[in-house]
Structures are given as C-alpha cells and as structure tokens.
Amino acid sequence: IGYDADFTVIDPHKEWTFSGEDTFYPNKSRKFPEEGRTYRGYVYATIVRGKVVYQDGRLLVPGGYGEFILPRR
C-alpha cells in the first residue's frame, strides 16, 4: 500500500511473429535479426502507476511517459 503498481498482462502461451514494422522504433527497417521469427508469450497490456500505457499493440500515452527509478540495494 502506498507504492506504485507497475505490471504487465501477458498470455504465456500465445505465439506471435516479430515484424520491424510493428515496433515503436522510428526506423521501420526489415533488417532486424528477429524479423519473421515466431515467439511464445504475448504482452496484452502494461500498466504504470495504475494507468494503462500500452494495450493491444498501441501506446496510449505520449513518448517519455513514466520515470525510471534505480532499485535500492
């Protein structure tokens, strides 16, 4: 209680195929070494501080949303 709730909703069994065109990089090249490879484990949504920031392949917030916090050791 009182801390941020950041988490990701996944389907560990769903397969998907990587395509550079589907990335959030400005470069939409097909020269990624992963291009066309099939993976298992699909991210449906990501929640940061209780707000849905990614869902079904779409970013729902502007770039730079969130804050990186170094872990305490």
TAFEN-V463616 format. One record per residue. N is the residue number from 1. RES is the residue in three letters. PSI is psi as a letter, one per 40 degrees, with the letter a starting at -180 (NA if undefined). OMEGA is omega as a letter, one per 40 degrees, with the letter a starting at -180 (* if undefined). D_CENTER is the distance of its C-alpha to the mean C-alpha in Angstrom with 1 decimal. Layout:
n=N res=RES psi=PSI omega=OMEGA d_center=D_CENTER
n=N res=RES psi=PSI omega=OMEGA d_center=D_CENTER
This chain:
n=1 res=ILE psi=h omega=i d_center=25.1
n=2 res=GLY psi=e omega=i d_center=24.7
n=3 res=TYR psi=i omega=i d_center=21.4
n=4 res=ASP psi=i omega=i d_center=17.9
n=5 res=ALA psi=g omega=i d_center=15.9
n=6 res=ASP psi=h omega=i d_center=12.2
n=7 res=PHE psi=i omega=a d_center=10.6
n=8 res=THR psi=h omega=i d_center=8.2
n=9 res=VAL psi=h omega=a d_center=10.0
n=10 res=ILE psi=i omega=i d_center=10.2
n=11 res=ASP psi=h omega=a d_center=13.0
n=12 res=PRO psi=e omega=a d_center=14.2
n=13 res=HIS psi=e omega=a d_center=16.7
n=14 res=LYS psi=h omega=i d_center=15.1
n=15 res=GLU psi=i omega=i d_center=15.4
n=16 res=TRP psi=i omega=a d_center=13.7
n=17 res=THR psi=h omega=a d_center=14.8
n=18 res=PHE psi=h omega=i d_center=13.0
n=19 res=SER psi=h omega=i d_center=14.2
n=20 res=GLY psi=d omega=i d_center=14.0
n=21 res=GLU psi=d omega=a d_center=14.7
n=22 res=ASP psi=e omega=a d_center=11.4
n=23 res=THR psi=i omega=i d_center=9.5
n=24 res=PHE psi=e omega=i d_center=9.3
n=25 res=TYR psi=i omega=i d_center=12.1
n=26 res=PRO psi=d omega=a d_center=15.5
n=27 res=ASN psi=h omega=a d_center=17.1
n=28 res=LYS psi=f omega=a d_center=16.7
n=29 res=SER psi=i omega=i d_center=18.9
n=30 res=ARG psi=e omega=a d_center=19.4
n=31 res=LYS psi=e omega=i d_center=20.4
n=32 res=PHE psi=h omega=i d_center=17.3
n=33 res=PRO psi=d omega=a d_center=18.8
n=34 res=GLU psi=e omega=a d_center=16.2
n=35 res=GLU psi=h omega=i d_center=17.2
n=36 res=GLY psi=e omega=i d_center=18.3
n=37 res=ARG psi=i omega=i d_center=17.5
n=38 res=THR psi=h omega=a d_center=16.7
n=39 res=TYR psi=i omega=i d_center=14.4
n=40 res=ARG psi=h omega=a d_center=14.5
n=41 res=GLY psi=h omega=a d_center=11.8
n=42 res=TYR psi=h omega=i d_center=9.5
n=43 res=VAL psi=h omega=i d_center=6.5
n=44 res=TYR psi=d omega=a d_center=8.4
n=45 res=ALA psi=i omega=i d_center=7.5
n=46 res=THR psi=h omega=a d_center=6.6
n=47 res=ILE psi=h omega=i d_center=10.0
n=48 res=VAL psi=h omega=a d_center=11.3
n=49 res=ARG psi=f omega=i d_center=15.1
n=50 res=GLY psi=e omega=a d_center=15.5
n=51 res=LYS psi=h omega=i d_center=13.9
n=52 res=VAL psi=h omega=a d_center=11.3
n=53 res=VAL psi=e omega=i d_center=9.0
n=54 res=TYR psi=h omega=i d_center=6.6
n=55 res=GLN psi=h omega=i d_center=8.6
n=56 res=ASP psi=f omega=i d_center=9.7
n=57 res=GLY psi=e omega=a d_center=8.1
n=58 res=ARG psi=h omega=i d_center=9.1
n=59 res=LEU psi=h omega=a d_center=8.5
n=60 res=LEU psi=e omega=i d_center=11.3
n=61 res=VAL psi=i omega=i d_center=12.3
n=62 res=PRO psi=i omega=i d_center=13.9
n=63 res=GLY psi=i omega=i d_center=12.6
n=64 res=GLY psi=e omega=i d_center=13.5
n=65 res=TYR psi=i omega=i d_center=12.9
n=66 res=GLY psi=i omega=a d_center=13.2
n=67 res=GLU psi=h omega=i d_center=15.3
n=68 res=PHE psi=h omega=i d_center=15.1
n=69 res=ILE psi=h omega=i d_center=17.8
n=70 res=LEU psi=h omega=i d_center=19.5
n=71 res=PRO psi=i omega=i d_center=20.3
n=72 res=ARG psi=i omega=i d_center=23.9
n=73 res=ARG psi=NA omega=* d_center=25.9
